[in-house]
Amino acid sequence: MEKRSIQRGRPAGTKTFDAVPAKAFGAAVAALRTEDGIAQETLALMTGIERSHMGKIERGLHAPTLVLILRIAKAMGRSAGELMLETEARLPSSWEDAGSASAAPAKSKNSAE
């Protein structure tokens, strides 16, 4: 029996960037940042990234890695879970993902009614 070789990278046909959750995350960060009275440049410095990169994250042009999400949350004095809840709340109801990320908020909204 032959051993199959492991191929690195994403499977063919998968997307490497989805603008909808990136924009929702960026909007959540921007809203919480302004609510806390933190300047974008200050948050970027506290996070350890360039201000221009923080701007791209807030505009939904870049999707941050898990490590960066954790660093942003820590710099804001919040949990990553709090940022994710804000992000999920900002996702449009029409957005669908194979992981059913949009289904979880819909269930919780229906159960609250």
N, CA, C and O of each residue as an XYZ file, in Angstrom:
452
protein
N       0.838     -1.176      0.000
C       0.000      0.000      0.000
C       0.886      1.243      0.000
O       1.801      1.370      0.813
N       0.601      2.144     -0.914
C       1.407      3.358     -1.029
C       0.975      4.410     -0.023
O      -0.209      4.581      0.264
N       1.947      5.092      0.489
C       1.661      6.185      1.408
C       1.371      7.443      0.596
O       2.141      7.806     -0.293
N       0.259      8.105      0.905
C      -0.084      9.329      0.190
C       0.723     10.486      0.741
O       0.950     10.591      1.947
N       1.151     11.348     -0.159
C       1.912     12.513      0.276
C       0.951     13.572      0.822
O      -0.195     13.682      0.385
N       1.441     14.332      1.771
C       0.648     15.397      2.368
C       0.882     16.668      1.574
O       2.024     17.078      1.365
N      -0.186     17.279      1.141
C      -0.079     18.527      0.407
C      -0.329     19.688      1.358
O      -1.293     19.693      2.124
N       0.552     20.661      1.292
C       0.412     21.826      2.147
C      -0.537     22.831      1.532
O      -0.794     22.813      0.328
N      -1.055     23.708      2.377
C      -1.915     24.780      1.900
C      -3.391     24.428      1.980
O      -3.776     23.377      2.491
N      -4.187     25.319      1.472
C      -5.635     25.143      1.494
C      -6.082     24.213      0.378
O      -5.449     24.148     -0.675
N      -7.176     23.493      0.611
C      -7.719     22.649     -0.460
C      -8.154     23.496     -1.647
O      -8.537     24.654     -1.485
N      -8.095     22.919     -2.827
C      -8.492     23.641     -4.038
C      -9.929     24.113     -3.922
O     -10.803     23.369     -3.477
N     -10.167     25.347     -4.323
C     -11.514     25.894     -4.313
C     -11.898     26.652     -3.056
O     -12.934     27.316     -3.037
N     -11.090     26.572     -2.003
C     -11.438     27.314     -0.792
C     -10.998     28.755     -0.910
O     -10.038     29.076     -1.611
N     -11.719     29.621     -0.212
C     -11.386     31.029     -0.231
C     -10.414     31.326      0.910
O     -10.527     30.768      2.002
N      -9.479     32.198      0.641
C      -8.532     32.569      1.687
C      -8.978     33.825      2.419
O      -8.449     34.147      3.483
N      -9.954     34.540      1.853
C     -10.418     35.768      2.471
C     -11.908     35.919      2.214
O     -12.368     35.801      1.078
N     -12.651     36.178      3.265
C     -14.080     36.434      3.145
C     -14.322     37.815      3.729
O     -14.130     38.027      4.927
N     -14.738     38.747      2.899
C     -14.883     40.141      3.300
C     -15.995     40.367      4.318
O     -15.903     41.296      5.120
N     -17.036     39.551      4.310
C     -18.174     39.791      5.197
C     -17.771     39.693      6.675
O     -18.006     40.644      7.421
N     -17.177     38.587      7.124
C     -16.780     38.558      8.542
C     -15.642     39.529      8.848
O     -15.552     40.034      9.966
N     -14.779     39.796      7.880
C     -13.696     40.756      8.106
C     -14.265     42.144      8.365
O     -13.797     42.855      9.254
N     -15.279     42.530      7.586
C     -15.917     43.835      7.790
C     -16.676     43.877      9.110
O     -16.670     44.898      9.798
N     -17.326     42.781      9.466
C     -18.062     42.728     10.732
C     -17.106     42.842     11.914
O     -17.397     43.543     12.883
N     -15.966     42.154     11.839
C     -14.980     42.243     12.914
C     -14.419     43.659     13.005
O     -14.295     44.215     14.097
N     -14.085     44.234     11.865
C     -13.547     45.588     11.846
C     -14.513     46.604     12.415
O     -14.116     47.500     13.160
N     -15.792     46.466     12.063
C     -16.808     47.375     12.585
C     -16.957     47.223     14.095
O     -17.148     48.206     14.811
N     -16.867     45.983     14.573
C     -16.967     45.739     16.012
C     -15.791     46.373     16.753
O     -15.981     47.012     17.788
N     -14.589     46.201     16.234
C     -13.398     46.786     16.867
C     -13.497     48.312     16.865
O     -13.235     48.956     17.880
N     -13.874     48.881     15.732
C     -13.970     50.336     15.627
C     -15.015     50.894     16.594
O     -14.774     51.908     17.250
N     -16.168     50.239     16.684
C     -17.233     50.715     17.565
C     -16.813     50.638     19.031
O     -17.027     51.583     19.790
N     -16.217     49.513     19.430
C     -15.794     49.364     20.821
C     -14.650     50.317     21.149
O     -14.575     50.861     22.251
N     -13.762     50.512     20.178
C     -12.627     51.419     20.389
C     -13.118     52.841     20.617
O     -12.667     53.512     21.545
N     -14.040     53.305     19.777
C     -14.543     54.672     19.940
C     -15.394     54.799     21.201
O     -15.397     55.840     21.857
N     -16.116     53.729     21.532
C     -16.897     53.711     22.777
C     -15.987     53.887     23.992
O     -16.350     54.554     24.962
N     -14.808     53.284     23.927
C     -13.839     53.376     25.018
C     -12.996     54.642     24.955
O     -12.214     54.913     25.866
N     -13.149     55.425     23.875
C     -12.384     56.664     23.735
C     -10.915     56.450     23.415
O     -10.066     57.254     23.799
N     -10.617     55.366     22.711
C      -9.234     55.046     22.341
C      -9.018     55.456     20.886
O      -9.827     55.119     20.021
N      -7.948     56.169     20.613
C      -7.609     56.535     19.236
C      -7.101     55.300     18.500
O      -6.516     54.400     19.102
N      -7.331     55.270     17.195
C      -6.889     54.137     16.377
C      -5.379     53.938     16.489
O      -4.908     52.808     16.618
N      -4.629     55.021     16.440
C      -3.175     54.931     16.537
C      -2.748     54.378     17.891
O      -1.809     53.586     17.968
N      -3.422     54.783     18.946
C      -3.109     54.285     20.291
C      -3.368     52.785     20.378
O      -2.547     52.038     20.912
N      -4.514     52.345     19.853
C      -4.825     50.913     19.874
C      -3.799     50.126     19.071
O      -3.379     49.043     19.481
N      -3.397     50.665     17.934
C      -2.389     49.990     17.115
C      -1.076     49.846     17.885
O      -0.457     48.782     17.867
N      -0.655     50.911     18.558
C       0.582     50.855     19.344
C       0.460     49.853     20.488
O       1.394     49.099     20.759
N      -0.688     49.845     21.157
C      -0.909     48.907     22.269
C      -0.943     47.463     21.783
O      -0.589     46.541     22.517
N      -1.370     47.278     20.542
C      -1.460     45.940     19.956
C      -0.124     45.495     19.366
O       0.138     44.300     19.231
N       0.718     46.470     19.016
C       2.026     46.142     18.448
C       2.011     46.037     16.940
O       2.823     45.317     16.357
N       1.084     46.755     16.292
C       1.020     46.749     14.825
C       1.036     48.190     14.321
O       0.889     49.130     15.102
N       1.214     48.355     13.025
C       1.194     49.673     12.412
C      -0.225     50.236     12.408
O      -1.192     49.480     12.323
N      -0.351     51.549     12.498
C      -1.655     52.194     12.464
C      -2.383     51.892     11.162
O      -3.596     51.683     11.159
N      -1.650     51.870     10.065
C      -2.276     51.598      8.768
C      -2.864     50.188      8.720
O      -3.903     49.969      8.097
N      -2.207     49.239      9.374
C      -2.744     47.879      9.419
C      -4.021     47.846     10.250
O      -4.980     47.166      9.887
N      -4.038     48.579     11.367
C      -5.249     48.639     12.197
C      -6.389     49.255     11.387
O      -7.531     48.803     11.477
N      -6.082     50.280     10.602
C      -7.105     50.889      9.757
C      -7.669     49.910      8.746
O      -8.874     49.899      8.491
N      -6.807     49.092      8.171
C      -7.263     48.092      7.200
C      -8.121     47.023      7.874
O      -9.083     46.531      7.285
N      -7.773     46.670      9.099
C      -8.584     45.703      9.855
C      -9.960     46.304     10.122
O     -10.979     45.646      9.911
N      -9.993     47.559     10.588
C     -11.270     48.203     10.907
C     -12.141     48.422      9.673
O     -13.367     48.440      9.783
N     -11.537     48.587      8.516
C     -12.305     48.748      7.278
C     -12.669     47.410      6.645
O     -13.387     47.376      5.646
N     -12.188     46.318      7.208
C     -12.505     44.999      6.687
C     -11.673     44.592      5.496
O     -12.046     43.680      4.758
N     -10.536     45.265      5.295
C      -9.658     44.923      4.175
C      -8.682     43.812      4.531
O      -8.168     43.133      3.642
N      -8.420     43.618      5.822
C      -7.553     42.545      6.304
C      -8.310     41.739      7.349
O      -9.009     42.301      8.191
N      -8.168     40.438      7.291
C      -8.730     39.559      8.311
C      -7.592     39.189      9.260
O      -6.629     38.546      8.840
N      -7.684     39.580     10.520
C      -6.590     39.308     11.446
C      -6.501     37.832     11.817
O      -7.487     37.097     11.762
N      -5.304     37.422     12.192
C      -5.089     36.063     12.667
C      -5.634     35.937     14.088
O      -5.965     36.939     14.722
N      -5.723     34.727     14.574
C      -6.180     34.491     15.941
C      -5.277     35.199     16.942
O      -5.756     35.801     17.903
N      -3.982     35.127     16.716
C      -3.033     35.780     17.617
C      -3.292     37.283     17.659
O      -3.275     37.885     18.733
N      -3.527     37.883     16.517
C      -3.778     39.324     16.469
C      -5.115     39.675     17.113
O      -5.229     40.713     17.766
N      -6.121     38.833     16.942
C      -7.407     39.061     17.605
C      -7.216     39.057     19.121
O      -7.768     39.904     19.822
N      -6.441     38.111     19.616
C      -6.177     38.045     21.056
C      -5.419     39.277     21.540
O      -5.698     39.790     22.623
N      -4.470     39.751     20.750
C      -3.702     40.948     21.125
C      -4.573     42.196     21.099
O      -4.443     43.055     21.971
N      -5.455     42.308     20.118
C      -6.372     43.445     20.045
C      -7.291     43.442     21.265
O      -7.490     44.475     21.904
N      -7.846     42.281     21.579
C      -8.745     42.166     22.731
C      -8.029     42.556     24.024
O      -8.578     43.295     24.841
N      -6.825     42.067     24.205
C      -6.067     42.380     25.421
C      -5.788     43.877     25.501
O      -5.916     44.474     26.570
N      -5.409     44.484     24.386
C      -5.125     45.921     24.360
C      -6.370     46.739     24.690
O      -6.269     47.824     25.263
N      -7.543     46.220     24.328
C      -8.797     46.920     24.600
C      -9.357     46.608     25.982
O     -10.369     47.176     26.391
N      -8.702     45.710     26.694
C      -9.187     45.330     28.023
C     -10.458     44.502     27.956
O     -11.292     44.560     28.859
N     -10.603     43.740     26.895
C     -11.783     42.905     26.686
C     -11.344     41.485     26.377
O     -10.163     41.225     26.148
N     -12.292     40.578     26.372
C     -11.972     39.208     25.998
C     -12.159     39.034     24.494
O     -12.903     39.783     23.860
N     -11.487     38.052     23.939
C     -11.654     37.743     22.518
C     -13.090     37.295     22.258
O     -13.646     37.553     21.191
N     -13.680     36.626     23.236
C     -15.068     36.200     23.114
C     -16.019     37.382     22.969
O     -16.983     37.332     22.204
N     -15.735     38.437     23.707
C     -16.542     39.652     23.613
C     -16.448     40.250     22.205
O     -17.450     40.685     21.637
N     -15.227     40.265     21.651
C     -15.056     40.766     20.282
C     -15.804     39.882     19.279
O     -16.392     40.386     18.322
N     -15.781     38.575     19.499
C     -16.468     37.662     18.580
C     -17.984     37.818     18.675
O     -18.675     37.750     17.658
N     -18.511     38.027     19.888
C     -19.951     38.252     20.030
C     -20.378     39.524     19.310
O     -21.421     39.553     18.657
N     -19.570     40.577     19.429
C     -19.859     41.822     18.714
C     -19.784     41.607     17.207
O     -20.581     42.159     16.448
N     -18.823     40.806     16.789
C     -18.674     40.505     15.357
C     -19.886     39.739     14.850
O     -20.441     40.079     13.805
N     -20.299     38.712     15.576
C     -21.457     37.917     15.165
C     -22.719     38.768     15.092
O     -23.558     38.564     14.215
N     -22.852     39.708     15.999
C     -24.024     40.580     15.997
C     -24.049     41.477     14.766
O     -25.115     41.932     14.351
N     -22.887     41.732     14.181
C     -22.799     42.613     13.016
C     -22.818     41.854     11.687
O     -22.828     42.477     10.625
N     -22.824     40.532     11.730
C     -22.907     39.751     10.492
C     -24.311     39.847      9.920
O     -25.287     39.758     10.665
N     -24.430     40.027      8.620
C     -25.773     40.055      8.026
C     -26.408     38.669      8.124
O     -25.713     37.655      8.063
N     -27.720     38.634      8.275
C     -28.413     37.352      8.427
C     -28.289     36.483      7.183
O     -28.479     35.269      7.256
N     -27.973     37.089      6.045
C     -27.844     36.318      4.805
C     -26.487     35.626      4.667
O     -26.308     34.776      3.795
N     -25.529     35.991      5.533
C     -24.193     35.404      5.424
C     -24.233     33.967      5.910
O     -24.716     33.680      7.005
N     -23.722     33.074      5.088
C     -23.683     31.661      5.444
C     -22.270     31.150      5.314
O     -21.511     31.569      4.439
N     -21.933     30.240      6.200
C     -20.601     29.648      6.191
C     -20.750     28.155      6.439
O     -21.705     27.716      7.080
N     -19.825     27.395      5.941
C     -19.865     25.944      6.137
C     -19.836     25.588      7.615
O     -20.372     24.555      8.016
N     -19.212     26.438      8.428
C     -19.134     26.198      9.863
C     -20.366     26.651     10.619
O     -20.409     26.535     11.843
N     -21.377     27.169      9.918
C     -22.622     27.649     10.519
C     -22.387     28.734     11.559
O     -23.078     28.782     12.576
N     -21.420     29.600     11.311
C     -21.134     30.693     12.241
C     -22.317     31.636     12.348
O     -22.565     32.200     13.413
N     -23.054     31.814     11.250
C     -24.191     32.730     11.304
C     -25.418     32.072     11.919
O     -26.361     32.764     12.305
N     -25.419     30.737     12.017
C     -26.580     30.062     12.578
C     -26.656     30.221     14.091
O     -27.752     30.288     14.648
N     -25.514     30.281     14.762
C     -25.517     30.384     16.216
C     -26.201     31.650     16.702
O     -27.041     31.562     17.598
N     -25.884     32.846     16.153
C     -26.584     34.033     16.618
C     -28.077     33.992     16.297
O     -28.892     34.500     17.068
N     -28.437     33.391     15.163
C     -29.846     33.336     14.790
C     -30.628     32.504     15.798
O     -31.747     32.870     16.157
N     -30.062     31.394     16.260
C     -30.729     30.559     17.240
C     -30.915     31.308     18.543
O     -31.984     31.250     19.152
N     -29.871     32.016     18.977
C     -29.960     32.715     20.248
C     -30.960     33.864     20.166
O     -31.617     34.180     21.158
N     -31.085     34.494     18.996
C     -32.061     35.573     18.832
C     -33.478     35.001     18.898
O     -34.356     35.592     19.526
N     -33.703     33.851     18.252
C     -35.031     33.256     18.247
C     -35.427     32.770     19.634
O     -36.590     32.884     20.020
N     -34.474     32.229     20.387
C     -34.790     31.726     21.708
C     -35.056     32.859     22.691
O     -35.718     32.655     23.709
N     -34.540     34.063     22.393
C     -34.764     35.200     23.290
C     -36.134     35.809     23.084
O     -36.626     36.534     23.949
N     -36.761     35.525     21.945
C     -38.068     36.117     21.652
C     -39.188     35.409     22.359
O     -40.349     35.790     22.213
